[in-house]
Amino acid sequence: MDERVIGRSGQRMSVIGLGTWQLGADWGDVDDKDALAVLDAAVESGVTFFDTADVYGDGRSEQTIATFLRGRPELDVLVATKMGRRLDQIPENYVLDNFRAWNDRSRRNLGVDRIELVQLHCPPTPVYSSDEVFDALDTLVDEGRIARYGVSVETCEEALTAIARPNVTSVQIILNAFRMKPLAEVLPAAEKAGVGIIARVPLASGLLSGKYTKDTVFPANDHRTYNRHGESFDQGETFSGVDYATGVEAAAEFSALASEGYTPAQLALRWIVQQPGVTTVIPGARSAEQALANAATAALPPLPQETLTAIQDLYDRRIKDQVENRW
C-alpha cells in the first residue's frame, strides 16, 4: 500500500484509509466481533490510517479502535478523530474549555496521551473565520494534547477558508464521482499550501457500489433512512446530497463503466486516488470482505482517460446541477 505525506506536516498515511463511522452507529448494527474484523482486515491490507470521531456511537468507534490497537502494539497506525458535535451547533460552543473537555474524553477513549490528528467536525461556517478558535487549537498543540489539527468541512468555501490558516494540517471533504466540485479550487489550493486532503463519503453512502435499487430498504437506525432529506444533519452527508432515485439511476450507469478487474466500488475509489492533491480516501466497511476489497484498489492499474472522460460526462449530465449550488 502506497503512503502519501500530509503536506507540510510530514505525517504519512496510506492512500486508502478506513473511515470508522459505521463501527460506531448510524449504518445499521455492526457487532464488536465484526468491527474488530474490519480493523484487522484493513491493517493486514496495508491500511495505516483510521478516521473516527467522538460522536460515532457516542465514543464506541474510538473505543473499538483502542481495543484493537492494544492487541496489536506492533502496528504503526495514524488515528485521527474529530470533535465539536457534542453540543449545539453554534459558534459560541467552539471555545478552549470545550476543546479540552472533548479532547480529554477522546484521549481516554483512544487510550493515548496525545492524539496525532484532531479535526473540527463540520462546525458552523463562522467557526472557520474565527481567530479565537484557531488560537485555541494552537493551545492544544502547545499543551501536548494533540500533535496537529485539521478540519472536516461541508462546503468548498469552508475548505478554502480553512486552507488559508497557517497551522491547518488537513481538510476532510466529500469528494467522489458524484461530488466533483472540490476538484476545481479546493484541491489545487490545498496542494499549493501543503495541506492534506482526506476524501470522505467516497462511495456516496454506497450508491456508487451499484448494489442499491429504488426498492432498497435501509434499517431505521441507518442515516440513509432517517437523514435522506437532511433531517438530522447536513443532507450532503447522505448519498452526497443526491436525490436517491436519481442517484440509483446514475449509479447503474456508473457501474457499467467498471472494466474487467474492477468492482463499481473500486472504480469509484480509484477515481479519487488519481485526483491530484488527494492524500487519502477513507471508505467505510461493515465487513472484513469490504475492507479487503477497498484496500485492494490501491494496487489496481490507473483508469484510462476514456473512463475518466465518461465519468465526467455522467456527472455533468446527471448530478452536477443537484449538488454544486449547495456544497
C-alpha positions in Angstrom: 0.0 0.0 0.0 1.5 3.4 -1.0 1.7 6.1 1.6 1.4 9.8 1.0 2.7 12.7 3.1 0.1 15.1 4.5 1.5 18.3 3.0 3.6 20.4 5.3 3.0 18.2 8.4 5.3 15.3 7.5 2.7 12.8 8.7 2.2 9.8 6.4 -0.9 7.8 5.7 -1.9 5.0 3.4 -3.6 6.2 0.2 -6.6 4.0 1.2 -7.5 4.6 4.8 -10.5 3.4 6.8 -13.5 5.5 7.8 -15.0 4.1 11.0 -18.3 5.9 11.4 -20.1 2.7 10.7 -18.3 1.0 13.6 -20.0 3.3 16.0 -23.5 3.9 14.7 -25.8 5.3 12.0 -25.2 2.5 9.4 -27.3 -0.3 11.0 -25.9 -2.7 13.5 -22.3 -3.8 13.5 -21.3 -6.0 16.4 -18.0 -5.9 18.2 -16.6 -9.0 16.5 -17.3 -7.7 13.0 -15.9 -4.3 13.9 -12.6 -5.8 15.1 -12.5 -8.0 12.0 -12.9 -4.9 9.8 -9.9 -3.2 11.5 -7.8 -6.4 11.3 -8.6 -6.8 7.6 -7.7 -3.2 6.9 -4.3 -3.3 8.5 -3.4 -6.6 7.0 -4.1 -5.0 3.6 -1.6 -2.2 4.4 -4.0 0.5 5.7 -2.2 2.8 8.1 -4.8 5.5 8.7 -8.1 5.3 10.7 -10.5 8.2 10.8 -13.0 8.4 13.6 -15.0 10.9 15.8 -16.0 11.3 19.3 -19.7 11.1 18.4 -19.6 7.9 16.4 -21.6 5.7 18.6 -21.0 8.2 21.5 -17.4 7.1 21.6 -17.8 3.4 20.6 -15.8 3.8 17.4 -12.9 5.4 19.3 -13.1 2.7 22.0 -13.2 -0.1 19.4 -10.0 1.2 17.7 -8.3 1.4 21.1 -9.2 -2.2 21.9 -7.9 -3.3 18.6 -4.6 -1.4 18.8 -3.9 -2.6 22.3 -3.9 -6.1 21.0 -1.6 -5.2 18.1 1.2 -3.0 19.7 3.5 -3.6 16.7 1.3 -1.6 14.4 2.1 1.9 13.2 -1.4 3.3 12.5 -2.2 7.0 12.4 -5.5 7.6 14.2 -7.4 10.8 13.6 -10.5 11.8 15.5 -12.9 14.7 15.3 -14.6 16.9 17.8 -17.2 19.6 18.0 -20.6 17.9 17.7 -21.3 17.0 21.3 -23.1 20.4 21.9 -25.5 22.5 20.0 -24.0 23.6 16.7 -23.4 27.3 17.4 -20.1 29.1 17.1 -20.2 30.1 20.8 -19.5 26.4 21.8 -16.2 26.3 19.9 -14.0 27.5 22.8 -10.9 26.3 24.5 -12.7 24.9 27.6 -14.9 22.7 25.5 -12.0 21.7 23.3 -10.1 20.5 26.4 -13.1 18.5 27.7 -13.7 16.9 24.3 -10.1 16.1 23.9 -9.9 14.6 27.4 -12.7 12.3 26.5 -11.3 11.2 23.2 -7.8 10.6 24.7 -9.5 8.3 27.3 -11.5 6.5 24.7 -8.4 6.0 22.5 -6.1 5.2 25.4 -3.4 7.7 24.4 -1.8 10.8 26.0 -1.6 12.6 22.7 -3.8 12.4 19.6 -1.9 12.7 16.4 -4.6 14.5 14.4 -7.7 16.1 15.6 -10.2 17.7 13.2 -13.1 20.1 13.9 -16.2 18.1 12.9 -18.1 20.2 10.3 -18.7 23.2 12.6 -20.9 26.2 11.8 -19.4 28.2 8.9 -18.4 31.2 11.0 -16.0 29.0 13.0 -13.6 28.8 10.1 -13.1 32.6 10.2 -12.6 32.8 14.0 -9.0 33.6 15.1 -10.0 32.6 18.6 -10.9 29.1 17.5 -7.6 28.5 15.8 -5.7 30.1 18.7 -7.4 27.6 21.0 -6.4 24.7 18.7 -2.8 26.0 18.8 -3.1 25.9 22.6 -4.0 22.2 22.4 -0.8 21.6 20.4 1.3 23.7 22.8 -0.2 21.7 25.8 0.9 18.4 24.1 -2.7 17.1 23.9 -2.6 16.9 20.1 0.2 16.8 17.6 -1.7 18.5 14.8 -5.1 19.7 13.8 -7.3 19.9 10.7 -10.9 20.5 9.8 -13.8 18.5 8.3 -16.0 20.7 6.1 -19.3 20.6 4.3 -18.6 23.2 1.6 -15.8 24.2 -0.8 -16.0 27.7 0.6 -15.3 26.4 4.1 -12.4 24.4 2.8 -10.8 27.4 1.2 -11.1 29.5 4.3 -9.5 26.7 6.4 -6.7 26.1 3.9 -5.6 29.8 4.4 -5.0 29.1 8.1 -1.2 28.6 8.6 -1.4 25.7 11.0 -4.2 23.6 9.4 -2.7 20.2 8.5 -5.6 18.7 6.6 -9.0 19.3 5.2 -11.5 16.4 5.1 -14.1 16.9 2.4 -16.7 14.9 0.5 -15.2 14.0 -2.8 -16.4 11.3 -5.2 -17.7 10.8 -8.7 -21.0 12.4 -7.6 -19.3 15.4 -5.8 -16.6 16.8 -8.1 -16.7 20.5 -7.2 -13.6 20.3 -4.9 -11.5 19.5 -8.0 -11.8 23.0 -9.3 -10.4 25.1 -6.5 -10.0 23.2 -3.2 -7.6 20.5 -4.3 -5.2 22.9 -6.1 -5.3 25.4 -3.2 -4.6 22.6 -0.7 -1.7 21.3 -2.7 -0.2 24.7 -3.1 -0.5 25.4 0.7 0.8 22.0 1.7 -2.5 20.9 3.3 -3.5 17.3 3.1 -6.9 16.3 1.6 -8.8 13.5 3.2 -11.6 12.4 0.8 -14.7 11.2 2.7 -18.0 9.7 1.6 -16.2 8.2 -1.4 -19.0 5.8 -2.4 -21.8 8.4 -1.9 -23.1 6.4 1.0 -22.9 3.2 -1.0 -24.7 4.4 -4.1 -21.5 4.1 -6.2 -21.2 0.4 -5.2 -24.1 -0.2 -7.6 -25.8 -2.5 -5.1 -28.9 -0.5 -4.5 -32.2 -0.2 -6.3 -35.2 2.2 -5.9 -36.8 -0.5 -3.7 -33.8 -1.0 -1.3 -34.9 -0.5 2.3 -32.3 0.6 4.8 -32.7 0.0 8.6 -34.4 2.6 10.7 -31.2 3.4 12.5 -29.3 3.9 9.3 -28.8 7.6 8.3 -29.7 6.6 4.7 -33.2 6.2 6.1 -33.5 9.0 8.7 -31.4 11.7 7.1 -32.2 11.3 3.4 -33.5 14.9 3.3 -31.2 16.4 6.0 -33.5 15.8 8.9 -30.7 15.2 11.4 -27.5 16.7 9.9 -26.3 18.1 6.6 -28.0 16.4 3.8 -24.8 16.2 1.8 -23.5 13.5 4.2 -26.2 11.1 2.9 -25.9 10.0 -0.7 -23.7 13.0 -1.2 -26.9 15.1 -1.3 -28.1 13.5 -4.5 -31.7 12.6 -4.8 -31.9 8.9 -4.2 -33.9 8.0 -7.3 -31.6 10.0 -9.5 -28.6 8.5 -7.7 -29.7 4.9 -8.3 -30.1 5.5 -12.0 -26.8 7.3 -12.3 -25.1 4.7 -10.2 -26.3 2.0 -12.6 -24.7 3.9 -15.5 -21.5 4.4 -13.4 -21.3 0.7 -12.7 -21.3 -0.1 -16.4 -18.1 1.8 -16.7 -16.2 -0.6 -14.5 -13.8 -2.6 -16.7 -12.7 -6.2 -16.0 -10.9 -6.5 -12.7 -12.8 -3.6 -11.1 -15.9 -3.6 -9.0 -18.0 -0.4 -9.2 -16.8 0.5 -5.7 -13.2 0.0 -6.7 -13.8 2.2 -9.8 -15.2 4.9 -7.5 -12.2 4.7 -5.2 -9.6 4.5 -7.9 -11.1 7.7 -9.5 -10.4 9.5 -6.2 -6.9 8.1 -5.7 -6.0 9.5 -9.2 -7.0 13.1 -8.4 -4.0 15.4 -7.9 -3.8 16.7 -4.4 -5.7 13.8 -2.7 -3.7 12.4 0.3 -6.0 9.6 1.3 -9.5 8.3 0.8 -11.5 6.8 3.7 -14.2 4.3 2.7 -16.0 2.7 5.5 -16.6 -1.1 5.7 -19.1 -3.2 7.6 -17.3 -6.5 7.0 -13.8 -7.7 6.6 -14.6 -8.6 2.9 -15.5 -5.0 2.2 -12.3 -3.7 3.9 -10.2 -6.1 1.9 -11.8 -5.1 -1.4 -11.5 -1.4 -0.7 -7.8 -1.7 0.2 -7.1 -3.8 -2.9 -8.0 -0.7 -5.0 -4.6 0.8 -4.3 -2.9 -1.9 -6.4 -5.2 -1.6 -9.4 -3.9 0.0 -12.6 -4.8 3.7 -13.2 -8.0 4.4 -15.0 -7.6 5.2 -18.7 -8.6 8.6 -20.0 -11.6 7.3 -21.8 -13.0 6.1 -18.4 -12.2 9.4 -16.7 -14.0 11.2 -19.5 -17.1 9.0 -19.3 -17.3 9.6 -15.5 -17.1 13.3 -16.0 -19.8 13.2 -18.7 -22.1 11.2 -16.3 -21.6 13.8 -13.6 -22.2 16.7 -15.9 -25.4 15.2 -17.2 -27.0 13.7 -14.2 -25.5 15.1 -10.9 -23.9 18.5 -11.2 -27.0 20.6 -11.1 -28.2 18.9 -8.0 -25.1 19.5 -5.8 -22.8 22.2 -7.0 -25.0 25.1 -5.9 -25.2 23.8 -2.3 -21.8 22.5 -1.5 
